[in-house]
């Protein structure tokens, strides 16, 4: 099967692969820019991108917005005209400020999940930026597209389906995840979501590409989902083991050194299950909550007194390389990685 380009409105990526957004700090300008330069779509994570800024501890919002703006501009520069998207979690506090930062600094696309981004169209009104909700069960696709249509008389420019094998936060209950255990693909739901999207393509007389994410590892997986009717795929885990990935080498090696039994479902302070690599920190969290002394005001619904650990602190320690005392998010296939490569070589492998 030949791979066609991925078209989102007036944006055309010659490679139908989106590099998934990974926070904190795993996918910033270095990775996103390199991916976009190769003709795919590079994505910066808006989850605490300012973690290295001097004032991050005092005023995390200002640090994050400033850093996000810098990373968008830098990624655009590296990409040489390529497509740069931003992944913004709906659960993020000050969501609107991050959207405005994306528009002001020339990002091409906003991909948004970790909840239902029901008001995203309101925040991008009057701009040319493209918007793509992340959906998991078909019900979430129906709800978001119906609400965007009813409230804002608009629809998505693209839809990202995130299946149960994805990394990081998952749009499924623990019970649902158990139902999908052992299943290779997520076909029935993908076909159902494609049908839901088709209704809005007809209503708005526009093409709405659907992209699949979650456990996409090699060309066989890409061909499978494109064969079902998807316009492309989103992949994150494979891009961690690249030289250009923004994370510390210890983070990358945690993937490479992991075994299948090390990949676990964890409880996240966001209120969703997440997929991560088993380590000392997460084993300790099964027994006792972390003592938290500082709040970074990252999530809308977060109570320091009851959460098992501070997700910002845990993810910052991970990206800086302290992989035993942190939360190391990953996809289901992280254990299959065996070497560090370059973005160029990876894209070549996936497209040839």
QUIRANOR-V49653 format. One line per field, one symbol per residue. psi: psi as a letter, one per 20 degrees, with the letter a starting at -180 (. if undefined). A space follows every 50 residues. Layout:
psi = ???
This chain:
psi = pqprropncjpophplpppqpprpjhnbhgggggghhjiapqpppjolik iiqhjghgmhgggggggggghgggghghiljrpprpopphipqkghhhgg ggghjkqhqpppblromhjghhijpirjqqpoqpqeqhhhgggghgghgg gjlrrqhqpoporijrrbqqkqrhgghhhipipgrlgghghghhgghhgh gggjlqpnqpppqnjogahggghghhhijqiarppgghiglqhipirqhh gghhghiqrgiipqprpqiijqqrprppagghhhihhqqqopiqpjlhqg npohhiqhrohgghhghghiimihlaonqrrhjhiipjrpargghghggh i.
